[in-house]
Amino acid sequence: MGAYSAVNAAAGVTNYCTYFDSNYLTRALALHASLARHAAPFRLWALCLDDAAFRVVEAMGIDSLRPIKLADLEAADPGLVEAKGNRSTVEYYFTLSPALPLHLLKTVESIESITYLDSDLLFYSSPQPIFDELGVDSVLIIPHRFPPQLARLLEYGTFNVAWLTFRNDDRARAVLERWHGQCLEWCYDRVEDGKFADQLYLDAWPGLPGVHVLEHIGANVAPWNFGLYRFDFRVTPPTVDGKPLIFYHFQAFKAIAPGLWDRRLDSYEAVGPKMGRDLRDRLYGGYLRELRAARQLVRPYVEAAPRTASIRQPGYGWRRVVARIRAGQVMFSVRSVRL
């Protein structure tokens, strides 16, 4: 429980946390690199969901990237072990969403706040406007901002668990403790009785003491809401409707084979605007470059994976891949960037 108590959260250092397994390691490193460009000084606490990811992060020895073993979190939070036995792997990962920031608020000395981030985010400008908007409040959440044609997705939650800020105060801890208890009790990958995974619980947070709903449209631009905005990448930082693009959420972006990645935008584009080629190239092509750079960083710390040209993901036969390439959904990478 006291494993991190000796680490002093130095004044001015913003604390973030995320979790990932070895399959998402390069994404987490791309997230870290984008924070280093736009959010320094910071510390990213990395809950490693398998030993391979922990070994690499520990061996890299980056001061602003602090690895945590899943076993250590479970030892400090015994309720997790019980929950682990009655849900799937992905459902257990959802269960960890409140457990990780709560653990850090309890164990990191002098920590003022903790911000949870999904590992598949990439920052394009400073997140300071988000903290400025939080002001004196204690908890910050971000809505999905579904366009009208995707209103059916509200059954999965008005708010997205991609960025969540909790101050180290009574109001934030009360929200976080409640959410933690709810997820221990029920956290499944289905909609049932007004619940869905870790996410639908957030619908009850607005109106609670100290909870702020973010208005800045440049945070959590995502596959489901990009059509709401006009992008400008000719300026630095790039903008959405004239506001700085703070971070984009690469939800569902998937490696399907060595050198092939599926954007998986079509489920949203089927009922809304399609992402133009220029924007796809700037966002997703740029993200692939970040993942390739991250892969080069980890290369000295991992054993070379055997090369194969076969399609690895279920449901991705060659005919489907060719069809999705023609539809503009599958993109090429010079080399695989999977760990």
C-alpha positions as CSV (number, residue, x, y, z in Angstrom):
1,M,0.0,0.0,0.0
2,G,2.9,2.3,0.7
3,A,4.9,1.4,-2.4
4,Y,4.7,4.9,-3.8
5,S,4.4,6.9,-0.6
6,A,8.1,7.9,-0.8
7,V,7.6,9.5,-4.2
8,N,7.0,13.2,-3.6
9,A,4.6,14.8,-6.1
10,A,6.7,17.9,-6.7
11,A,5.0,21.2,-6.9
12,G,3.9,22.0,-10.4
13,V,4.1,18.4,-11.6
14,T,0.7,17.2,-13.0
15,N,-0.1,13.6,-12.3
16,Y,-1.8,11.4,-14.9
17,C,-2.4,7.6,-14.9
18,T,-3.4,5.0,-17.5
19,Y,-3.4,1.3,-17.9
20,F,-2.5,-1.1,-20.8
21,D,-1.1,-4.5,-21.6
22,S,1.7,-5.3,-24.0
23,N,-0.6,-5.1,-27.0
24,Y,-1.2,-1.4,-26.2
25,L,2.3,-0.5,-25.0
26,T,3.2,1.5,-28.1
27,R,0.0,3.5,-27.8
28,A,0.8,4.3,-24.2
29,L,4.3,5.4,-25.2
30,A,2.8,7.6,-27.9
31,L,0.5,9.1,-25.3
32,H,3.5,9.7,-23.1
33,A,5.5,11.3,-25.9
34,S,2.7,13.7,-26.7
35,L,2.3,14.7,-23.0
36,A,6.1,15.3,-23.0
37,R,5.7,17.7,-25.9
38,H,2.6,19.6,-24.6
39,A,2.2,19.0,-20.8
40,A,5.5,19.1,-19.1
41,P,6.2,18.9,-16.2
42,F,4.2,15.8,-15.7
43,R,4.2,12.2,-14.4
44,L,2.3,9.4,-16.1
45,W,1.6,6.4,-13.7
46,A,1.4,3.3,-15.9
47,L,-0.5,0.3,-14.6
48,C,1.0,-2.6,-16.6
49,L,-1.6,-5.3,-17.1
50,D,1.0,-8.0,-18.0
51,D,4.6,-8.7,-17.0
52,A,5.9,-8.0,-20.5
53,A,4.7,-4.5,-20.5
54,F,6.0,-3.9,-17.0
55,R,9.5,-5.2,-17.9
56,V,9.8,-2.9,-20.9
57,V,8.6,0.2,-19.1
58,E,10.8,-0.5,-16.1
59,A,13.8,-1.2,-18.3
60,M,13.3,2.1,-20.2
61,G,13.8,4.0,-16.9
62,I,11.9,7.1,-18.0
63,D,11.5,9.3,-14.9
64,S,8.1,10.7,-16.0
65,L,6.7,7.2,-16.8
66,R,6.2,5.2,-13.6
67,P,5.3,1.5,-14.0
68,I,3.0,-0.2,-11.5
69,K,2.5,-4.0,-11.4
70,L,-1.1,-5.2,-11.5
71,A,-0.3,-7.6,-8.6
72,D,0.7,-4.6,-6.4
73,L,-2.6,-2.9,-7.1
74,E,-4.5,-6.1,-6.4
75,A,-2.6,-6.6,-3.1
76,A,-3.6,-3.1,-2.0
77,D,-7.2,-3.5,-3.1
78,P,-8.3,-7.1,-2.3
79,G,-11.8,-6.5,-3.7
80,L,-10.3,-6.5,-7.2
81,V,-9.2,-10.1,-6.9
82,E,-12.7,-11.3,-6.0
83,A,-14.2,-9.2,-8.9
84,K,-11.6,-10.7,-11.3
85,G,-13.1,-14.1,-10.9
86,N,-16.6,-13.2,-12.0
87,R,-16.0,-11.2,-15.2
88,S,-14.1,-11.3,-18.5
89,T,-10.7,-9.9,-19.0
90,V,-11.9,-6.7,-20.7
91,E,-14.6,-6.3,-18.0
92,Y,-11.9,-6.6,-15.3
93,Y,-9.9,-3.9,-17.1
94,F,-13.0,-1.7,-16.9
95,T,-13.2,-2.4,-13.2
96,L,-9.7,-1.0,-12.8
97,S,-10.7,2.5,-14.0
98,P,-11.6,3.8,-10.6
99,A,-9.3,1.6,-8.6
100,L,-6.1,3.0,-10.2
101,P,-6.7,6.7,-9.5
102,L,-8.1,6.0,-6.0
103,H,-4.9,3.9,-5.2
104,L,-2.7,6.8,-6.3
105,L,-4.5,9.4,-4.3
106,K,-4.0,7.2,-1.3
107,T,-0.3,6.3,-1.9
108,V,1.5,9.1,-3.7
109,E,2.8,11.6,-1.2
110,S,1.6,15.2,-1.6
111,I,-0.4,14.4,-4.7
112,E,-2.8,17.2,-5.5
113,S,-4.8,15.5,-8.2
114,I,-4.8,12.6,-10.5
115,T,-6.1,12.5,-14.1
116,Y,-7.0,9.2,-15.6
117,L,-6.4,8.9,-19.4
118,D,-7.2,6.1,-21.8
119,S,-4.0,4.9,-23.4
120,D,-5.2,5.5,-27.0
121,L,-5.2,9.3,-26.7
122,L,-2.8,11.7,-28.5
123,F,-2.2,15.3,-27.4
124,Y,-1.8,18.1,-30.0
125,S,-1.7,21.0,-27.6
126,S,-1.5,21.9,-23.9
127,P,-4.2,20.4,-21.6
128,Q,-3.9,23.5,-19.4
129,P,-7.3,24.9,-20.7
130,I,-9.0,21.8,-19.3
131,F,-7.5,22.4,-15.8
132,D,-8.3,26.1,-16.1
133,E,-11.9,25.3,-16.8
134,L,-12.0,22.9,-13.8
135,G,-11.2,25.9,-11.6
136,V,-12.1,25.3,-8.0
137,D,-14.2,22.2,-8.7
138,S,-13.0,18.7,-7.7
139,V,-14.0,16.3,-10.5
140,L,-13.9,16.8,-14.3
141,I,-15.8,14.7,-16.8
142,I,-16.1,15.0,-20.6
143,P,-19.3,14.3,-22.6
144,H,-19.2,12.1,-25.7
145,R,-20.9,14.9,-27.7
146,F,-22.8,12.5,-29.9
147,P,-24.3,14.2,-33.0
148,P,-28.1,13.7,-33.3
149,Q,-27.8,10.8,-35.8
150,L,-25.8,8.9,-33.1
151,A,-28.1,9.6,-30.2
152,R,-28.9,5.9,-29.9
153,L,-25.4,5.6,-28.4
154,L,-26.4,7.5,-25.4
155,E,-27.5,4.1,-23.9
156,Y,-23.8,3.6,-23.3
157,G,-23.4,6.8,-21.4
158,T,-23.5,10.6,-21.9
159,F,-19.9,10.8,-20.7
160,N,-16.8,9.0,-21.9
161,V,-14.2,7.4,-19.6
162,A,-11.2,8.8,-21.5
163,W,-10.2,11.7,-19.3
164,L,-11.3,12.0,-15.7
165,T,-9.7,14.4,-13.2
166,F,-10.0,13.9,-9.4
167,R,-8.5,16.4,-6.9
168,N,-7.2,15.0,-3.6
169,D,-10.1,16.4,-1.6
170,D,-13.2,15.1,0.1
171,R,-15.6,15.8,-2.7
172,A,-13.5,14.0,-5.3
173,R,-12.8,11.1,-3.1
174,A,-16.5,10.6,-2.3
175,V,-17.2,10.4,-6.0
176,L,-14.3,8.1,-6.7
177,E,-15.0,5.8,-3.7
178,R,-18.6,5.4,-4.8
179,W,-17.6,4.6,-8.4
180,H,-15.1,2.1,-7.2
181,G,-17.7,0.3,-5.1
182,Q,-20.1,0.3,-8.0
183,C,-17.6,-1.2,-10.4
184,L,-16.5,-3.9,-7.9
185,E,-20.1,-4.9,-7.6
186,W,-21.1,-4.7,-11.3
187,C,-18.9,-3.9,-14.3
188,Y,-19.9,-5.9,-17.4
189,D,-19.7,-5.3,-21.1
190,R,-23.4,-5.0,-21.6
191,V,-26.3,-2.6,-21.0
192,E,-28.4,-3.7,-18.1
193,D,-30.7,-1.9,-15.7
194,G,-29.2,1.5,-16.4
195,K,-25.6,0.3,-16.2
196,F,-22.9,-0.3,-18.8
197,A,-19.3,-1.3,-17.9
198,D,-17.6,1.5,-15.9
199,Q,-19.1,4.2,-18.0
200,L,-22.8,4.7,-17.5
201,Y,-22.3,5.3,-13.8
202,L,-20.9,8.7,-14.8
203,D,-24.4,9.8,-15.9
204,A,-25.2,10.4,-12.2
205,W,-22.3,12.7,-11.5
206,P,-23.5,16.0,-12.8
207,G,-25.0,17.9,-9.9
208,L,-22.9,16.1,-7.3
209,P,-20.8,18.6,-5.2
210,G,-17.6,19.6,-7.1
211,V,-18.3,17.9,-10.4
212,H,-17.6,19.9,-13.6
213,V,-18.7,19.0,-17.1
214,L,-16.1,20.2,-19.6
215,E,-17.2,22.6,-22.3
216,H,-14.0,22.9,-24.3
217,I,-14.7,21.2,-27.6
218,G,-11.0,20.5,-28.3
219,A,-10.8,17.7,-25.7
220,N,-11.8,14.1,-26.6
221,V,-12.4,14.7,-30.3
222,A,-13.2,11.2,-31.4
223,P,-14.5,8.9,-34.2
224,W,-18.1,9.5,-33.1
225,N,-18.0,13.3,-33.0
226,F,-15.4,14.5,-35.5
227,G,-18.2,15.4,-38.0
228,L,-19.4,18.2,-35.7
229,Y,-16.2,20.3,-36.2
230,R,-14.2,22.0,-38.9
231,F,-10.5,21.2,-38.5
232,D,-7.6,23.4,-39.4
233,F,-4.1,21.8,-39.5
234,R,-2.5,24.7,-41.2
235,V,-2.0,26.4,-37.8
236,T,-0.1,25.4,-34.7
237,P,-1.7,23.9,-32.7
238,P,-4.4,22.6,-35.1
239,T,-7.9,23.8,-34.3
240,V,-11.5,22.5,-34.2
241,D,-14.0,25.3,-34.9
242,G,-11.2,27.8,-34.0
243,K,-10.4,26.2,-30.6
244,P,-7.1,24.3,-30.0
245,L,-7.3,20.6,-30.7
246,I,-6.1,19.3,-27.3
247,F,-6.4,15.6,-27.8
248,Y,-7.9,13.1,-30.2
249,H,-9.2,9.7,-29.0
250,F,-8.2,6.9,-31.4
251,Q,-10.9,4.6,-30.2
252,A,-11.2,1.2,-32.0
253,F,-8.1,1.8,-34.2
254,K,-6.8,-1.7,-34.7
255,A,-3.8,-3.6,-36.0
256,I,-5.2,-6.4,-38.1
257,A,-1.9,-7.7,-39.6
258,P,1.7,-6.7,-39.9
259,G,1.6,-3.3,-41.7
260,L,-2.2,-3.1,-41.9
261,W,-4.4,-1.0,-39.6
262,D,-8.2,-0.6,-39.6
263,R,-9.5,2.9,-38.7
264,R,-13.0,1.3,-38.0
265,L,-14.8,4.6,-38.7
266,D,-17.5,3.1,-40.8
267,S,-19.9,2.3,-38.0
268,Y,-20.1,6.1,-37.4
269,E,-19.8,7.2,-41.0
270,A,-22.7,5.0,-42.0
271,V,-25.1,7.5,-40.4
272,G,-23.0,10.7,-40.5
273,P,-20.4,12.5,-42.4
274,K,-17.4,10.7,-43.7
275,M,-13.9,11.7,-42.7
276,G,-12.1,13.3,-45.7
277,R,-8.9,11.8,-46.9
278,D,-6.8,14.8,-45.8
279,L,-8.1,14.6,-42.3
280,R,-7.7,10.8,-42.2
281,D,-4.1,11.2,-43.3
282,R,-3.3,13.9,-40.8
283,L,-4.9,12.2,-37.8
284,Y,-4.4,8.5,-38.5
285,G,-1.3,8.8,-40.6
286,G,0.2,11.0,-38.0
287,Y,-0.8,8.5,-35.3
288,L,0.9,5.7,-37.1
289,R,4.1,7.7,-37.2
290,E,3.9,8.1,-33.5
291,L,3.4,4.4,-33.0
292,R,6.3,3.6,-35.2
293,A,8.5,6.0,-33.2
294,A,7.3,4.2,-30.0
295,R,8.1,0.8,-31.6
296,Q,11.6,2.0,-32.2
297,L,11.9,3.0,-28.5
298,V,10.9,-0.4,-27.3
299,R,12.8,-2.5,-29.8
300,P,15.9,-2.8,-27.7
301,Y,13.9,-4.2,-24.8
302,V,11.8,-6.9,-26.5
303,E,12.6,-10.1,-28.4
304,A,12.0,-9.8,-32.1
305,A,8.6,-11.3,-33.0
306,P,8.6,-13.8,-35.9
307,R,7.6,-12.1,-39.2
308,T,4.4,-13.3,-40.8
309,A,2.2,-12.1,-43.7
310,S,-0.9,-13.8,-42.4
311,I,-4.0,-12.0,-41.2
312,R,-4.0,-12.3,-37.4
313,Q,-7.4,-10.9,-36.4
314,P,-10.5,-13.1,-36.5
315,G,-13.0,-12.0,-39.2
316,Y,-10.3,-10.4,-41.4
317,G,-9.9,-12.6,-44.4
318,W,-8.2,-11.2,-47.4
319,R,-11.4,-10.4,-49.2
320,R,-12.7,-8.4,-46.3
321,V,-9.3,-6.6,-46.0
322,V,-9.3,-5.7,-49.7
323,A,-12.9,-4.4,-49.4
324,R,-12.0,-2.3,-46.4
325,I,-8.9,-0.9,-48.2
326,R,-11.1,0.1,-51.1
327,A,-13.6,1.7,-48.6
328,G,-10.8,3.8,-47.1
329,Q,-10.9,2.1,-43.7
330,V,-7.7,0.0,-43.8
331,M,-4.4,1.8,-44.1
332,F,-0.9,0.6,-44.7
333,S,2.1,1.0,-42.4
334,V,5.7,0.4,-43.6
335,R,6.2,-2.0,-40.8
336,S,4.2,-3.5,-37.9
337,V,4.3,-1.4,-34.8
338,R,2.8,-4.0,-32.5
339,L,4.9,-5.1,-29.5
